[in-house]
C-alpha cells in the first residue's frame, strides 16, 4: 500500500459517514463523478456537516487533506 493510499483511507473517514467498498476505490469513483448532489449517488454518504456541499467541493477538501498528510509523510 502506498502512502497516498494510506492517506486516502485516513482522510476518507473524516468526510464519509458510510460507503460501499474500499475507500480508495470509492474516492476514485467520487473524483470522477459527474453529479454534484449527494442525492444522486447511492455508494457513499457524506457526514451531515458536508451534505450541503457538492461532491466536487468535498473531493476538493479531501484532496487538500490528502496533500497535507503526504507532506507530513515526507512526500
Protein Blocks (a to p, Z undefined) as FASTA:
>chain_A
ZZklmmmmmmmmmmmmbdcdjfklmmmmmmmpmbfbfklpckbccdfklmmpcfklmmmm
mmmmmmmmmmmnoZZ
